[in-house]
Amino acid sequence: MPLPLWGRCALLALTLWSAWRVWSVHLSPRGRRVSEVLLRADDVLEITTAAGIAEARIVSADLVKPWLTVLRLRREDGARVSLALLADNVDAHAFRRLRVRLRHRLARPPGDAEGIREEAS
């Protein structure tokens, strides 16, 4: 059964809005795309985007696997952020250390910072 004209227009509008949202948030050079993440010894993440550097704390690690880690973060301004780290986008050694740290919550010596840099696409 074909959709009426108003239904097709509504679906087209939603599809265009979704495409614009994906572009403006995730793909645009001025969006919120994360280009670098630095995990400091005090468990604070420094997140670098086109807008600048923001600090965030890890609220939870929803998924910790060798190929994918999903973190839930709370920025200093109170906003909640989800961050998916894929194994092929980060340094292998730093990614392994992060996973071990998340799984075991081991204490680290003060002043030891570990950088995780995503490849820019």
N, C-alpha and C positions, 0 to 999 in steps of 0.2 A: 504494500500500500504506500503510494508516494506521499511525502509530506506536503502540506499546504504551503503556499508562498510565504506566509508569516513565519512558519516553522523553519523553513530553509534560511530565511533572513536571520532569524535568531541564532541558528547554528553557525552561520557564517560570521556573525558578530562575535560570538563566543570564541570561535576558532581564531579570528584575527586578534582579539584581545589576548588570548593565551600566547600566541606567537609574539606579540609585542612585549608581553610580560617576560617571557623567556629571554628575548633579546635584551631588554633593558636591564634586567637583574643579573643574568648569568653570562651573557655573551658580549655585551657592549664593553668597550675599554673603560668607560666611565661608570660601569655598574659595580655591584658588590662582589665581583669575582675575586677570590682569594688568590694572591700571587705568592705569598710566603707565610709560613707559620714558624714561630720560634717558641719552643717550650723551655721556660726558665726553671731553675731549681726550686722555686717556691710554688710550682704547679700553676703558674700563670702563663697563658699563651699570649704572644704578641702576634696579632693578625694584621698582615699588610694587604690593603686593597688599593684601588685607584683613589679612594677618598682619603687615604692616610693609614696610620697605624692605630689600632685599637687593642685594648687588653681584654682578655676574657678568661674565665675560670671554667674548668671541666666540671659539668654537673653530673654527667654519666657517660659511660662508654657503652652504647647500645649493642655494638657488634665489634668484636675484636677477632679477626681472622688473618691469616698470612697474606691474603690478597686484598682485603678490604677492612678498614676500621671506620666506624661511624661514631662521632663524638657529638654530644649535646653540650653546648656552651652557653654561658651567660656573660654578655659583655658588660663592661663597666657602667654603661648607661642603662642596664637592666634588660636590654633586648636579648631574646633567646635566639641562638643560631645553631643549626646543624651543620656539621662539617664531615664530608666523606673523603677519606684519604685512600686512594688506590695505590697498590704496591708499585705499579709501573710509573707513577708520577712523583715518587719521592725517593730519596736516597735509601738504599736497602738496609744499610747498617742502622741509620737513625730510625727507620720505620720499625725494625726489629726491637730496638731499645725502647721505643715508645710502647709497643705492644706488651713487652715484658713489664714495663713500669705500670701500665694500666691494669694488667692482670694481677700483679703481685703488690702493687702500691709500695714499692721499696723506697726507702729514704735515700736521697742522694746528697752528696756533699754540697754545701753552699757555694754559690758562684759557678757551678757547672751548668752551662746552658747548652742545649742541643737544638740544632736547627733542622727544620724539615722544609725543603724548598720544592715547590711544585714546578714542573716545567711549564713555561708559558706557551700557550697554543695560539 
